[in-house]
Each structure stands twice: as C-alpha cells, then as structure tokens.
C-alpha cells in the first residue's frame, strides 16, 4: 500500500512539476490509496465478484467527478443549503482535491496572492484545512476497514468454519 502511491507520484511529479512538495503530495496520495482500498474491501465483501468489479469502477468515478467539491463547489452547495453537501463531505475526493489544491496554491509566488485567494474563496476551501483533510482521509480509510472487518464477521456466517 505504501508503494502504489509512491510509484504514481514519481511518474506524475516528474511529468507535471507541481508546486506542492513531494512528501506532502505523497501523504495525500497515501490517504487516497488507503480510502480506496477500504472501499474495495467492503465492495468485495458485499457484492459478488462480477458486480463488485463494476461497482468498484463506478463508485470512485462518481465520487471523483461529481462530489469532489469543485463543481458544484462547496461554497455554492453551502449557500444553497443543498443536501448534497453531506454527500460531498463524505467523499474522499473532496478532501483529497482540497488538500492538493491548498498546498499547490501555497507554492505559488506571493505576488499572485490575490488570484490564489480568489480561487480558494470561490470554491469554498480554507488554507488552514490541510491537516484536517489528511485526518479525514485516514479516518475514512480506518472506518472503511473497521466496516470491512464487521462485514467479514457477519456476512456469509453460514459459510464460516
């Protein structure tokens, strides 16, 4: 689990030259990997293998594309008092994108602070949330693993020895 995000980041970092530091990006990608493997564990327990594969592909795509906190933005969801803010807040992609965006924007020069602040405020991010984003990612991953353990105990009890 530690190697997968590292291999991805080595390739990604070399190709894109982001402003975020390598270790900070690795921590976020490790959190994403932790959450996604927890999702995979649960789906493989709940569904049959063919269904689990389909759901395991669709679920992260839906959360990554629609509930990542950028479109619709967290700010617009909060302003409209939409119930989708609960779904967005429970999405691993929202926390990962916020953490990466905050650290990426911090790497830009000070003379662009007006632009950085406008980006952060228009989406609804907060510069002080980086640690919270990391904690939430690892808490989600831990919760998903705990749920997988409970599912392993109680699911298919008749097949257990």
C-alpha positions as CSV (number, residue, x, y, z in Angstrom):
1,X,0.0,0.0,0.0
2,X,3.0,2.3,0.6
3,X,4.5,1.7,-2.8
4,X,1.4,2.2,-5.1
5,X,1.1,6.0,-4.4
6,X,4.8,6.4,-4.5
7,X,5.1,4.9,-8.0
8,X,2.2,7.0,-9.2
9,X,3.7,10.2,-7.7
10,X,7.2,9.6,-9.1
11,X,5.7,9.5,-12.6
12,X,3.2,12.3,-12.1
13,X,5.6,14.6,-10.3
14,X,8.3,14.2,-12.9
15,X,5.8,15.0,-15.8
16,X,3.9,17.9,-14.2
17,X,6.4,19.7,-11.9
18,X,3.8,20.7,-9.4
19,X,4.4,23.4,-6.7
20,X,3.5,21.1,-3.9
21,X,6.3,19.4,-2.1
22,X,6.9,15.7,-2.8
23,X,6.2,14.5,0.7
24,X,3.0,16.5,1.1
25,X,1.7,15.1,-2.2
26,X,2.7,11.6,-1.1
27,X,0.8,11.9,2.2
28,X,-2.4,12.9,0.3
29,X,-2.0,10.1,-2.3
30,X,-1.3,7.6,0.5
31,X,-4.6,8.8,2.1
32,X,-6.5,8.3,-1.1
33,X,-5.0,4.9,-1.6
34,X,-5.9,4.0,2.0
35,X,-9.5,5.0,1.4
36,X,-9.9,3.4,-2.0
37,X,-8.5,0.1,-0.8
38,X,-11.0,0.3,2.1
39,X,-13.8,0.8,-0.4
40,X,-12.6,-2.1,-2.4
41,X,-12.5,-4.4,0.7
42,X,-16.1,-3.5,1.5
43,X,-17.4,-3.9,-2.0
44,X,-15.7,-7.3,-2.4
45,X,-17.4,-8.5,0.7
46,X,-20.9,-7.1,-0.1
47,X,-21.1,-7.9,-3.8
48,X,-20.5,-11.0,-6.0
49,X,-17.1,-10.7,-7.9
50,X,-18.6,-9.6,-11.2
51,X,-20.9,-7.0,-9.6
52,X,-18.1,-5.9,-7.2
53,X,-15.8,-5.1,-10.2
54,X,-18.5,-2.9,-11.8
55,X,-19.4,-1.1,-8.6
56,X,-15.7,-0.6,-7.7
57,X,-15.1,1.1,-11.0
58,X,-18.2,3.3,-11.0
59,X,-18.2,4.4,-7.3
60,X,-14.8,6.1,-7.3
61,X,-15.6,7.7,-10.6
62,X,-18.9,9.2,-9.4
63,X,-17.3,10.5,-6.2
64,X,-14.3,11.8,-8.0
65,X,-16.2,13.5,-10.8
66,X,-19.4,14.8,-9.2
67,X,-18.6,15.1,-5.5
68,X,-15.1,16.4,-5.4
69,X,-16.1,19.8,-4.1
70,X,-15.2,21.9,-7.2
71,X,-18.2,21.6,-9.4
72,X,-20.6,22.2,-7.8
73,X,-18.4,24.0,-5.4
74,X,-18.6,23.6,-1.7
75,X,-19.4,27.2,-1.4
76,X,-22.4,27.0,-3.8
77,X,-23.7,23.9,-2.0
78,X,-23.4,25.6,1.4
79,X,-25.0,28.8,0.0
80,X,-28.0,27.0,-1.4
81,X,-28.3,24.7,1.7
82,X,-28.3,21.7,-0.6
83,X,-28.4,18.3,1.0
84,X,-25.7,17.3,-1.5
85,X,-23.2,19.0,0.9
86,X,-23.5,15.8,3.0
87,X,-22.6,13.6,0.1
88,X,-19.7,15.9,-0.9
89,X,-18.4,16.0,2.6
90,X,-18.4,12.2,2.8
91,X,-16.4,11.9,-0.5
92,X,-12.8,11.1,-0.3
93,X,-12.2,13.0,-3.5
94,X,-13.4,16.3,-1.9
95,X,-10.8,16.0,0.9
96,X,-8.0,14.9,-1.4
97,X,-8.7,17.7,-4.0
98,X,-8.9,20.3,-1.3
99,X,-5.6,19.2,0.3
100,X,-3.8,19.1,-3.1
101,X,-5.2,22.5,-4.1
102,X,-4.3,24.2,-0.9
103,X,-0.7,23.0,-1.0
104,X,-0.3,23.6,-4.7
105,X,-1.6,27.2,-4.4
106,X,0.7,27.8,-1.4
107,X,3.7,27.1,-3.7
108,X,2.9,29.9,-6.0
109,X,4.6,33.3,-5.5
110,X,3.3,35.9,-3.1
111,X,2.5,38.4,-5.9
112,X,-0.3,36.0,-7.0
113,X,-1.9,36.0,-3.6
114,X,-5.0,37.9,-4.9
115,X,-5.6,35.2,-7.5
116,X,-4.9,32.4,-5.0
117,X,-7.3,33.8,-2.5
118,X,-10.0,34.3,-5.2
119,X,-9.6,30.6,-6.3
120,X,-9.8,29.3,-2.7
121,X,-12.8,31.5,-1.7
122,X,-14.8,30.8,-4.9
123,X,-14.6,27.0,-4.3
124,X,-15.0,27.2,-0.5
125,X,-11.6,25.8,0.6
126,X,-9.7,27.1,3.5
127,X,-5.9,27.3,3.7
128,X,-6.0,26.0,7.3
129,X,-7.7,22.8,6.4
130,X,-4.8,20.8,5.0
131,X,-4.2,18.8,8.2
132,X,-8.0,18.3,8.6
133,X,-8.1,16.9,5.1
134,X,-5.4,14.4,5.9
135,X,-7.0,13.4,9.1
136,X,-10.4,12.9,7.4
137,X,-8.8,10.8,4.6
138,X,-7.1,8.4,7.1
139,X,-10.2,8.4,9.4
140,X,-12.4,7.4,6.4
141,X,-9.9,4.6,5.5
142,X,-9.9,3.4,9.1
143,X,-13.6,3.4,9.3
144,X,-13.9,1.5,6.0
145,X,-11.5,-1.1,7.3
146,X,-13.5,-1.4,10.5
147,X,-16.7,-1.8,8.5
148,X,-15.0,-4.5,6.3
149,X,-14.0,-6.4,9.5
150,X,-17.6,-6.3,10.8
151,X,-18.9,-7.4,7.4
152,X,-16.4,-10.3,7.3
153,X,-17.7,-11.5,10.7
154,X,-21.4,-11.2,9.9
155,X,-21.7,-11.7,6.2
156,X,-22.0,-15.3,5.0
157,X,-21.9,-16.6,8.5
158,X,-23.2,-19.9,7.4
159,X,-20.1,-20.5,5.3
160,X,-17.7,-19.8,8.1
161,X,-15.8,-22.7,9.8
